[in-house]
C-alpha cells in the first residue's frame, strides 16, 4: 500500500501544466490534464531530461531536452509503448495533491 505524501496544492498546478515535486526523496513530475492530476517519474528514459519542465499538450508530455513524448496517464512512450515511465497513484484531498510512493 503506497504512502501518500502531500507534494503541492491544486492552485500550484493549473490545467495544461506540469511541474516537478519531491516525495520521499524521489523526483516526480505531476500533470494537470483538464483538472485530473497524474504523476510519473520525472526522468525521461532517453537521456534523463526533466519531464516536469516539458510541454504538456492534452495527455502528452514532451521532454524538454530531445522531445521524447509520453502519455502521462499510462506512462507509455508515444512512439514505442514498450518504453514506459513509472507512474504513481494520486489523491486530491481538498486542495492538497498527494502522490503515493
C-alpha positions in Angstrom: 0.0 0.0 0.0 1.5 3.3 -1.0 2.2 6.1 1.5 0.5 9.3 0.2 2.6 12.4 0.6 1.5 16.0 0.0 3.5 17.4 -2.8 1.6 20.5 -3.9 -1.7 22.4 -3.8 -4.2 22.5 -6.6 -3.5 26.2 -7.0 0.1 25.4 -7.9 -0.8 23.3 -10.9 -3.1 24.9 -13.4 -4.8 22.8 -16.1 -2.5 22.0 -19.0 0.7 22.4 -16.9 3.3 20.2 -15.4 5.8 20.6 -12.5 8.4 18.7 -10.6 7.9 17.8 -7.0 9.8 15.6 -4.5 8.2 12.9 -2.4 10.3 10.8 0.0 13.4 11.7 -1.9 12.0 10.9 -5.4 11.8 13.5 -8.2 8.3 13.1 -9.6 6.5 15.0 -12.4 2.9 15.9 -11.8 0.5 17.0 -14.5 -2.9 18.6 -14.7 -4.9 17.2 -17.6 -8.2 19.0 -17.8 -8.5 19.0 -14.0 -7.3 15.5 -13.3 -3.9 15.1 -11.8 -1.3 12.4 -12.9 2.2 11.6 -11.7 5.2 9.9 -13.3 8.9 9.6 -12.7 10.4 12.9 -13.6 13.3 11.4 -15.6 13.0 10.8 -19.3 14.3 7.3 -20.1 16.1 8.6 -23.2 18.8 10.8 -21.6 17.4 11.8 -18.3 15.6 15.1 -19.2 13.3 16.6 -16.6 9.8 15.8 -17.7 8.2 18.3 -15.2 9.8 21.1 -17.3 8.4 19.8 -20.5 5.4 20.9 -22.6 2.1 19.3 -21.8 -0.4 19.0 -24.6 -3.5 17.1 -23.7 -2.3 13.8 -22.2 1.2 14.0 -23.8 4.3 15.5 -22.2 7.3 16.3 -24.4 10.7 16.1 -22.8 12.4 19.5 -23.0 15.7 18.0 -24.0 15.0 15.8 -27.0 11.2 15.9 -27.4 10.5 12.3 -26.5 6.8 12.1 -25.8 4.9 10.1 -23.1 1.3 9.7 -22.3 1.1 10.9 -18.7 -2.0 8.8 -17.9 -0.2 5.5 -18.7 3.5 6.4 -18.7 3.9 4.9 -22.2 6.2 6.4 -24.8 4.1 7.7 -27.7 6.3 6.2 -30.4 7.0 2.9 -28.6 4.6 1.6 -26.0 7.2 -1.0 -24.8 9.1 2.0 -23.3 7.3 3.2 -20.1 7.8 5.6 -17.3 7.0 4.7 -13.7 3.6 6.1 -12.8 2.4 6.9 -9.3 -1.1 7.0 -7.8 -2.5 10.4 -7.0 -5.1 11.6 -4.5 -6.6 15.1 -4.3 -8.0 15.9 -0.8 -9.5 19.4 -0.7 -6.7 21.5 -2.3 -3.9 19.0 -1.4 -2.2 17.0 -4.1 -0.8 13.8 -2.7 1.3 11.2 -4.5 1.6 7.6 -3.4 5.2 6.4 -3.1 
